Structures are given as structure tokens and as C-alpha cells.
Amino acid sequence: MTFLWTTKDMIAAMAGRPYGSLPDGITGISIDSRSISPGDVFFAIKGDRVDGHDFASLAVANGASLLVVSEAKLPALGRLTVPMIVVDDVLVGLQRLGIAARDRSRARIIGVTGSVGKTTTKEMLRKVLEPSGKVHAAVASFNNHWGVPLTLARMPADTDFGVFEIGMNHPGEISPLTRMVRPHVAIITTIAAAHLGNFRNLKEIAAAKAEIFEGVEPGGYALLNRDNGQYDFLQKAAHAIGIDHVMSFGHHSKADFRLLEFHGGPERSAMSVDLAGVAREVEIGAPGKHIAENALAVLAAVRLCSADLDQAIEVLTRLTPVKGRGARHRLDLGDGAFTLIDESYNANPASMRAALAVLASSHPEGAGRRIAVLGDMLEMGEFSEKVHAELSSPILAAGIEHVWLAGAEMAALKASLPENVQVEYRERTEDLAQFVVDAVRPDDVVMVKSSLGIGFGKIVAALLDKYPAFHDTGRQI
């Protein structure tokens, strides 16, 4: 059997002590007692809401072969006979194991941060690098103080490429994470108005994102969006910390990896690019200029990591948007079908504009409508009323005449839209979900977008539950 970790190496990495008769090793790591597989170790992390030690028995019942627990909690776990590694602090133990995983790895490591597009870029990298070697990347958006060390600790020793998403809500959060990851290539997708409630302006957001440079390996690269207004600031920050190789991507004439032409469609897109002197035509199996810009950064990272560029480009042709980030569904109404675009995972002003542009590129047949179903953008702080009201401009520019809203903050957008836009507003997500389910018509294109905490996934789930998949592939939206 091939172990992810031997227990001997785990004990050494975490400065832990064995308790009971330990197995020779473990094959996986979990912090969720519900997702344990036989042979996994369960880390009983104490979080903000729950304490993993309270679920240790469930973890054992679900097949955990080993527990990592804190010394202070050990007396309360005395009834369990499963072997354990005892540490002072379980999260610190996980962080130490993640650092040990990085120390033993010979992989090329890519770190991704930015206000928009982190997860999309990470998922693209996971897929396009697979033809070039064994790839390890975070599941979901594991980009915080426990998600990053967990992803590191799960990285097999024989990994060829590691891809890590690094996020933040406040200054100082990226710094310790990037020092664990130690990327060879650090990507900042863009700087935009996200988490504005915790920052005074975009420069403060850029300074927080620039913390990713602190972990870049000697001789490594910073890869920056040349089209972003914070480029000069980020470039100077990278040089100031000692990064010699600062590369850029974008439309800008001086970008090292340049988008020359973009051709958008409702379901696919294409672009002509110059990748540091290598010209390519690239087709992408997903719509949106923002997706093309992310793909440009991905191809730049492929080149900087000396992976196979042509195979990476081939993979992009088969790209499909993921759940909550542009996934499309054609659903059967009985007397016709409609298209659902699921953008329900997250939202800020930049990603709202990108999603509205994708909706604008859709062309419903017959009497079909383009409908924007929008919920609050969270963490906007004192800027919230202003940024919600300003969404009226991209809605009008896109020619979208049906806007269905929910959430306290979206009242500002409702007030800013002219009378020729047909607006439906509900305070509660649940009330809007019922309205949407009842109001959709054949040939509509419905785009659902909000911050995750508003719960617009319930609207998507209600539509998917009520209406089955439509199987006629002869018509295109």
C-alpha cells in the first residue's frame, strides 16, 4: 500500500506524541467527520462554530484509522480506542504537516490570488497541467487559514505540479499562507472592489494581495494583470521584495503574454494570443471575456512552469464552467425549455459586470427573455449602497430588460433602474425563488448571481428540482 504519510513522518512533522497502537501510515486527510474514507486520518480542528473533537466518534464510525487531537481534549476522548497523535493545537499540527509536505516536494508550485477569478483560474490550471504530469490542487475554494495547509498536507510526495488558491478578507491573511506554499509562480488575477467593507480603497486591497510575493521562491515569477489600474503598484511591490522576474498578461501593448483578439459567443469563445513571443489561436469551451483573460494567465503560467503548451491549449477547448461559476443548464418546461446560467457562488462589482456581459451575449429565441436574477454583494461596507446602485449601468448597457432582485442591499439597485426595466423585488431569497420558479417561460435565459451568503443557490436548486434536463441538443442558445 502507498501511504500519503507514514505515521512516523507525521509525528516528526507535527511534534506530536503517539497514543495507542498506531497504523503504519494513512492514505488521506480529512477535517470533516462526514467525508472520512477508510484509512484516513481525522484532524479534530476547533473552528469558529464547531469543535472537531465533538465529532471524533463519528469519524471513527465512518472509518478513520487515526485521529489527531489536542492534549487538552484527550481526557474527554478516553473512551475511544482508536489510535491518536496528540498535539498541543490541532490546527498548528496541520500547518506543520503542510509545511513538511512542501519541504519534501519537488513539484512546480503555482499560487493564485486576486479579487476575481481565483477558483476559475485554479481549476483551469488543474486541468491544463494534467497532460504534463501529476497535478495536485485544492478542492472547492480551500483558500484560507485551514484550507491552504490542508491542501498542502494532502499533496502526494510525487506531485509534479501543485496549484494553490490563496484568499483573504483582511490585511495580513495571505502572508503566512504564501510562506507555507512557497510558489514558483504567483498569479494575481486582478484587483477589484471586493471586501471593500474591510478596506478603504483599491490600493489597500492591492497591498493585501501583494503579500503573496513574500513566499515566492528564489528565481520565481510574479504574474500580474497589465490591464489593471494597480499594476504599477504591484510591480513595484514585487521588485521591492526581491522578485526579479515580474511578468504580465492582458491586452496592454507591453504585456508579456498578450491578448490580441477576442471573439465571444454565448457558450464558447476564442482568442488570438502572443505568449511571450509564441503566437497561438485558442478556443475556450466557456463564454466570457473574463474567462479568456483568466485563460491567458493560465497559459502564461504553463509556459513559466515549462509544461506542455500545445496540450494545455487543447484542454481549454473542452473546458466547461463549474457549479456556481457559470455552469449552464437547459431545463424542460413541458411546452419548451429555458437556459439557466448558475453564477450563484459569489459576487462583487467586477464579477457582476462580467456575468451580465455573458448574459448579454445570449440570444433567446422567439419570445424568450434575458433575465438577471441578482442578490446582494456582501462585505461592501460603507460603499454598499453606491456599488449596488451602480449596477444599473452595466444592466442598461447589456440591454437586459428583466431584473429580478432579492436582499436588503439590492433595494438600491431597484431604485436606480428606469421604468423601462421590468423589476421584481423580494426581500427574502426564498420568496424570490418561488417567484422565479413560477415565472420562467420557454426560451428564457436566466442568470442567477449573488454573494454566497445570500443563498441564491436555493434559487438554482429550486429550478433544477422543478424542471428536468432538456435533452434536445438541436437548438442553441
C-alpha distance (Angstrom), angle and dihedral (degrees) to the residues before:
residue distance angle dihedral
M1 . . .
T2 3.80 . .
F3 3.78 112.4 .
L4 3.77 126.0 -152.0
W5 3.80 85.8 -148.9
T6 3.77 134.1 1.4
T7 3.79 111.6 -132.8
K8 3.79 88.8 -123.6
D9 3.81 90.7 59.4
M10 3.80 91.9 44.1
I11 3.78 92.6 53.4
A12 3.80 91.4 48.5
A13 3.82 93.8 46.8
M14 3.81 94.9 48.0
A15 3.82 98.4 37.1
G16 3.80 86.3 -125.8
R17 3.77 132.8 149.2
P18 3.80 126.5 -127.7
Y19 3.79 120.4 -115.0
G20 3.79 117.7 -168.6
S21 3.79 128.1 -11.4
L22 3.78 104.6 -34.9
P23 3.82 124.8 -151.6
D24 3.80 118.1 -117.2
G25 3.78 91.3 -107.4
I26 3.79 149.1 -32.3
T27 3.80 132.4 -107.4
G28 3.80 99.9 -155.3
I29 3.80 145.6 10.6
S30 3.80 127.8 -130.6
I31 3.78 136.7 174.5
D32 3.82 92.3 -175.5
S33 3.81 116.0 77.5
R34 3.82 89.7 -155.5
S35 3.81 94.7 60.4
I36 3.79 99.9 48.3
S37 3.80 119.3 136.9
P38 3.82 122.7 -161.5
G39 3.80 108.5 -85.2
D40 3.82 94.6 28.6
V41 3.78 126.6 128.7
F42 3.81 115.4 -132.1
F43 3.80 117.5 -143.6
A44 3.82 108.0 -153.5
I45 3.81 96.8 -146.5
K46 3.79 118.8 -177.6
G47 3.79 106.7 -135.2
D48 3.79 134.3 -177.2
R49 3.80 93.4 -87.9
V50 3.80 108.0 19.4
D51 3.78 138.0 27.3
G52 3.80 115.3 -134.3
H53 3.80 90.5 -146.3
D54 3.82 87.8 70.4
F55 3.81 88.6 62.4
A56 3.80 98.7 44.5
S57 3.82 92.7 107.5
L58 3.80 91.0 52.2
A59 3.79 90.7 49.1
V60 3.81 89.9 53.5
A61 3.81 91.4 46.9
N62 3.80 89.4 52.4
G63 3.81 92.8 53.7
A64 3.81 109.2 -85.7
S65 3.79 108.7 159.6
L66 3.81 94.5 -167.1
L67 3.80 138.5 21.5
V68 3.79 129.8 -151.0
V69 3.81 107.7 -152.0
S70 3.77 138.9 165.7
E71 3.77 122.6 -101.1
A72 3.81 91.1 -124.1
K73 3.82 92.4 56.8
L74 3.79 97.1 45.0
P75 3.83 96.8 93.8
A76 3.81 90.7 57.1
L77 3.82 90.0 53.0
G78 3.78 95.6 52.2
R79 3.78 92.9 113.7
L80 3.80 91.5 63.4
T81 3.80 116.1 91.2
V82 3.80 96.2 -168.4
P83 3.83 114.6 114.6
M84 3.80 117.3 -99.7
I85 3.78 142.8 -168.5
V86 3.79 108.8 -140.5
V87 3.82 120.0 -148.8
D88 3.80 135.6 168.7
D89 3.82 92.9 -115.6
V90 3.82 123.7 11.3
L91 3.82 96.4 -150.7
V92 3.80 90.7 49.6
G93 3.81 87.9 49.3
L94 3.81 89.9 53.6
Q95 3.80 90.4 48.8
R96 3.79 90.8 51.5
L97 3.80 91.0 50.1
G98 3.80 89.9 49.7
I99 3.80 90.7 52.1
A100 3.81 89.7 49.6
A101 3.81 89.6 51.0
R102 3.78 90.1 53.7
D103 3.81 91.9 46.5
R104 3.81 92.9 54.1
S105 3.82 95.0 44.3
R106 3.80 125.8 100.4
A107 3.82 91.8 -172.9
R108 3.78 126.1 126.0
I109 3.80 103.4 -111.6
I110 3.81 126.5 -148.9
G111 3.81 122.0 -169.0
V112 3.80 120.1 -162.4
T113 3.79 128.2 -163.5
G114 3.81 135.6 150.1
S115 3.78 140.9 124.0
V116 3.82 93.6 -91.8
G117 3.80 134.9 19.6
K118 3.82 101.4 25.0
T119 3.80 97.3 129.4
T120 3.80 94.5 38.6
T121 3.80 90.5 51.7
K122 3.81 91.8 45.9
E123 3.80 91.8 51.0
M124 3.82 91.9 47.5
L125 3.79 89.9 51.6
R126 3.80 91.2 49.4
K127 3.80 90.4 55.9
V128 3.80 102.4 38.6
L129 3.81 93.8 48.5
E130 3.81 94.8 52.3
P131 3.83 94.6 87.0
S132 3.82 88.2 55.7
G133 3.80 100.0 51.8
K134 3.78 148.0 -54.2
V135 3.81 109.7 -32.4
H136 3.79 128.2 -158.6
A137 3.81 120.3 -170.8
A138 3.77 139.0 158.3
V139 3.77 119.9 -85.2
A140 3.82 114.4 -124.9
S141 3.83 112.2 -20.9
F142 3.80 98.9 -37.0
N143 3.80 92.3 161.6
N144 3.82 106.2 128.3
H145 3.81 140.1 81.7
W146 3.81 93.0 -64.1
G147 3.82 100.5 25.2
V148 3.80 95.6 59.6
P149 3.83 97.6 48.9
L150 3.82 89.7 43.1
T151 3.80 90.5 53.6
L152 3.80 90.4 47.1
A153 3.80 93.1 48.8
R154 3.81 89.8 51.0
M155 3.83 92.8 54.3
P156 3.82 110.5 113.9
A157 3.78 116.3 -128.6
D158 3.82 92.1 -118.7
T159 3.82 95.7 55.1
D160 3.82 114.7 137.0
F161 3.82 98.6 -167.6
G162 3.81 127.8 23.3
V163 3.81 120.8 -166.0
F164 3.80 119.5 -166.4
E165 3.78 129.9 -176.4
I166 3.81 113.5 -150.0
G167 3.79 119.7 -166.7
M168 3.78 139.1 175.6
N169 3.79 143.8 -172.3
H170 3.81 97.1 -172.2
P171 3.82 138.2 28.1
G172 3.79 115.6 -82.9
E173 3.81 97.1 31.0
I174 3.81 98.9 101.3
S175 3.80 96.5 48.0
P176 3.84 99.0 73.4
L177 3.81 91.7 40.3
T178 3.80 96.6 52.9
R179 3.81 89.7 47.5
M180 3.81 87.2 58.8
V181 3.82 94.6 44.9
R182 3.84 96.2 43.1
P183 3.82 95.3 -166.3
H184 3.77 124.4 -153.2
V185 3.81 87.5 -153.7
A186 3.82 121.3 31.7
I187 3.82 114.3 -165.7
I188 3.80 124.3 -164.0
T189 3.81 104.3 -169.9
T190 3.81 95.9 -164.9
I191 3.79 143.6 -46.9
A192 3.79 115.5 -114.8
A193 3.79 141.8 149.7
A194 3.80 100.0 -68.8
H195 3.83 123.5 136.7
L196 3.82 88.1 8.9
G197 3.78 89.1 157.8
N198 3.81 88.4 70.6
F199 3.82 97.2 43.5
R200 3.78 136.0 52.1
N201 3.81 97.4 -140.2
L202 3.81 146.0 -16.0
K203 3.80 93.0 -82.7
E204 3.80 90.2 61.5
I205 3.82 89.1 50.5
A206 3.81 89.8 49.4
A207 3.82 90.9 50.2
A208 3.82 90.2 53.0
K209 3.81 92.0 48.7
A210 3.82 89.9 47.2
E211 3.80 88.1 66.2
I212 3.83 86.0 84.3
F213 3.81 87.5 75.9
E214 3.81 90.6 67.0
G215 3.80 91.6 74.8
V216 3.80 100.6 42.9
E217 3.78 112.3 127.6
P218 3.83 118.9 -115.8
G219 3.80 107.7 -83.5
G220 3.81 90.7 18.6
Y221 3.79 130.1 133.6
A222 3.79 138.0 -111.4
L223 3.81 109.8 -152.0
L224 3.81 113.1 -161.0
N225 3.80 138.7 -179.2
R226 3.81 104.7 -109.3
D227 3.82 91.9 -164.5
N228 3.79 94.2 59.6
G229 3.79 120.0 100.0
Q230 3.81 90.9 -128.7
Y231 3.82 94.6 56.7
D232 3.81 96.2 105.7
F233 3.80 91.5 48.6
L234 3.81 92.2 49.2
Q235 3.79 93.4 45.5
K236 3.80 91.0 53.4
A237 3.81 90.8 46.2
A238 3.81 91.3 52.8
H239 3.79 92.9 49.0
A240 3.80 91.4 45.3
I241 3.78 91.5 58.0
G242 3.80 91.7 50.2
I243 3.80 104.9 -95.9
D244 3.80 107.6 145.2
H245 3.80 97.1 -176.5
V246 3.80 110.1 65.5
M247 3.80 110.6 166.1
S248 3.78 129.8 -179.3
F249 3.80 140.8 -152.9
G250 3.80 132.7 -165.1
H251 3.81 144.2 75.4
H252 3.79 92.9 -57.8
S253 3.80 113.7 119.8
K254 3.81 90.4 -126.6
A255 3.82 95.9 48.5
D256 3.81 112.5 124.1
F257 3.79 90.7 -143.2
R258 3.78 104.7 37.2
L259 3.79 134.5 -166.2
L260 3.79 103.5 -143.2
E261 3.81 100.9 175.0
F262 3.78 135.7 3.8
H263 3.79 127.5 -161.6
G264 3.79 114.6 -171.9
G265 3.79 130.0 -161.3
P266 3.79 135.9 174.8
E267 3.81 94.1 -99.3
R268 3.81 107.1 11.0
S269 3.78 139.1 24.9
A270 3.77 139.9 -161.7
M271 3.78 136.0 -154.4
S272 3.78 141.9 -175.2
V273 3.79 112.4 -136.2
D274 3.78 142.1 -177.6
L275 3.79 107.9 -147.1
A276 3.80 102.6 -164.2
G277 3.78 91.3 -52.7
V278 3.80 98.2 -29.2
A279 3.82 112.9 108.5
R280 3.80 118.3 -150.1
E281 3.79 140.8 167.0
V282 3.79 109.3 -137.1
E283 3.80 129.0 -165.9
I284 3.80 117.8 -163.3
G285 3.79 123.8 -158.9
A286 3.82 92.7 -140.4
P287 3.81 133.9 62.8
G288 3.78 130.2 -117.2
K289 3.77 137.6 73.3
H290 3.80 89.5 -119.6
I291 3.81 88.7 59.5
A292 3.81 90.1 51.0
E293 3.81 90.3 51.5
N294 3.80 90.3 51.1
A295 3.80 89.2 48.3
L296 3.81 89.6 52.9
A297 3.82 90.0 55.5
V298 3.80 89.2 47.5
L299 3.79 93.1 52.9
A300 3.80 89.4 47.4
A301 3.81 89.6 54.8
V302 3.81 90.2 47.8
R303 3.80 89.6 56.9
L304 3.79 93.7 44.5
C305 3.81 89.8 51.8
S306 3.83 91.8 48.1
A307 3.81 91.6 -121.4
D308 3.82 123.9 149.2
L309 3.81 106.3 -73.8
D310 3.80 98.4 -171.9
Q311 3.79 93.0 51.7
A312 3.80 90.3 46.9
I313 3.81 89.9 54.5
E314 3.80 90.0 49.4
V315 3.81 90.4 53.5
L316 3.82 91.1 53.3
T317 3.80 89.9 62.8
R318 3.83 88.2 63.9
L319 3.80 95.2 45.4
T320 3.80 116.2 131.4
P321 3.82 126.3 -171.9
V322 3.80 115.6 -107.7
K323 3.80 132.0 -127.4
G324 3.79 112.0 -66.1
R325 3.80 92.4 7.3
G326 3.77 105.5 77.2
A327 3.80 102.1 -49.9
R328 3.81 110.2 160.8
H329 3.78 128.3 -142.4
R330 3.80 128.7 -174.6
L331 3.80 105.3 -152.6
D332 3.81 130.4 -165.5
L333 3.81 119.1 -123.4
G334 3.80 93.6 179.4
D335 3.81 94.2 -115.4
G336 3.78 93.0 48.4
A337 3.78 141.1 -32.3
F338 3.78 140.0 -96.1
T339 3.81 134.6 -156.3
L340 3.81 121.7 -118.6
I341 3.81 119.2 -161.3
D342 3.80 109.0 -163.1
E343 3.82 111.1 -149.5
S344 3.80 93.4 146.1
Y345 3.81 99.6 122.8
N346 3.79 100.5 83.9
A347 3.78 145.3 -21.4
N348 3.78 143.7 -161.7
P349 3.82 129.7 156.6
A350 3.82 94.0 -85.1
S351 3.79 96.3 47.4
M352 3.82 90.6 44.2
R353 3.79 89.9 57.0
A354 3.80 91.5 47.6
A355 3.82 92.1 50.5
L356 3.81 92.0 47.5
A357 3.81 89.0 52.4
V358 3.81 89.8 54.2
L359 3.81 90.0 50.3
A360 3.80 89.2 49.4
S361 3.82 90.4 55.8
S362 3.81 91.0 58.3
H363 3.78 116.4 94.3
P364 3.80 113.3 -158.4
E365 3.78 118.5 -149.9
G366 3.79 124.5 -125.5
A367 3.78 113.8 -14.5
G368 3.80 93.5 -15.5
R369 3.80 118.8 139.1
R370 3.78 133.6 -144.5
I371 3.80 103.8 -127.9
A372 3.81 126.3 -171.4
V373 3.81 111.4 -157.3
L374 3.79 103.4 -167.5
G375 3.81 135.4 -179.1
D376 3.79 135.5 -175.4
M377 3.79 123.1 -58.5
L378 3.80 104.7 -136.0
E379 3.83 131.3 -145.7
M380 3.81 93.9 33.9
G381 3.82 93.0 125.3
E382 3.80 116.0 -176.2
F383 3.82 89.6 -5.2
S384 3.81 93.6 60.3
E385 3.81 100.8 99.6
K386 3.80 91.6 45.9
V387 3.82 97.9 48.6
H388 3.80 92.8 45.3
A389 3.81 92.5 50.2
E390 3.81 90.5 47.6
L391 3.82 90.8 62.5
S392 3.80 86.6 80.1
S393 3.82 89.7 78.3
P394 3.83 98.1 60.0
I395 3.82 89.9 40.7
L396 3.80 91.7 55.7
A397 3.81 92.7 41.1
A398 3.80 89.2 53.8
G399 3.79 91.9 51.0
I400 3.81 92.4 -123.2
E401 3.81 108.7 160.8
H402 3.80 100.8 176.8
V403 3.82 118.1 65.1
W404 3.80 121.5 171.4
L405 3.80 114.6 -169.8
A406 3.80 141.8 -173.4
G407 3.79 134.3 176.4
A408 3.78 135.8 62.2
E409 3.81 94.1 -93.9
M410 3.81 93.7 51.0
A411 3.81 88.7 67.0
A412 3.82 85.5 82.2
L413 3.81 90.9 58.1
K414 3.81 91.0 46.6
A415 3.80 89.8 55.2
S416 3.81 92.9 48.3
L417 3.81 98.2 51.8
P418 3.83 118.3 95.1
E419 3.79 123.7 -120.1
N420 3.80 94.2 -101.7
V421 3.83 89.1 68.8
Q422 3.78 111.4 81.4
V423 3.81 105.3 -133.6
E424 3.79 128.9 -170.5
Y425 3.79 115.5 -172.5
R426 3.78 131.9 -172.0
E427 3.78 126.6 171.4
R428 3.81 94.1 -143.3
T429 3.80 127.0 58.1
E430 3.81 90.9 -139.4
D431 3.81 92.0 57.2
L432 3.78 92.4 49.1
A433 3.81 90.7 47.6
Q434 3.79 90.9 58.5
F435 3.79 91.3 47.4
V436 3.82 92.6 50.3
V437 3.80 93.0 49.0
D438 3.81 90.7 52.3
A439 3.81 98.1 39.9
V440 3.82 104.9 49.9
R441 3.80 116.2 110.1
P442 3.81 136.2 -166.6
D443 3.82 114.4 -70.5
D444 3.82 94.3 14.9
V445 3.80 118.5 141.5
V446 3.81 108.3 -146.6
M447 3.81 121.2 -169.2
V448 3.83 117.0 -167.9
K449 3.81 116.9 -160.7
S450 3.82 135.0 164.2
S451 3.77 143.7 120.1
L452 3.79 112.2 -72.3
G453 3.80 94.3 -114.3
I454 3.82 91.9 61.8
G455 3.80 89.1 65.8
F456 3.80 101.1 -130.7
G457 3.78 86.9 153.0
K458 3.82 82.7 82.4
I459 3.80 89.6 64.3
V460 3.79 91.2 50.9
A461 3.81 90.8 46.1
A462 3.82 91.6 49.3
L463 3.81 91.5 52.8
L464 3.80 93.2 46.3
D465 3.80 90.5 47.4
K466 3.80 94.9 49.2
Y467 3.79 100.4 40.6
P468 3.83 125.5 46.1
A469 3.79 124.2 -139.1
F470 3.79 114.5 -79.4
H471 3.80 110.2 -128.1
D472 3.81 103.1 -167.1
T473 3.81 103.0 108.2
G474 3.80 94.7 178.3
R475 3.79 95.0 92.7
Q476 3.76 126.4 65.8
I477 3.78 128.9 -152.9
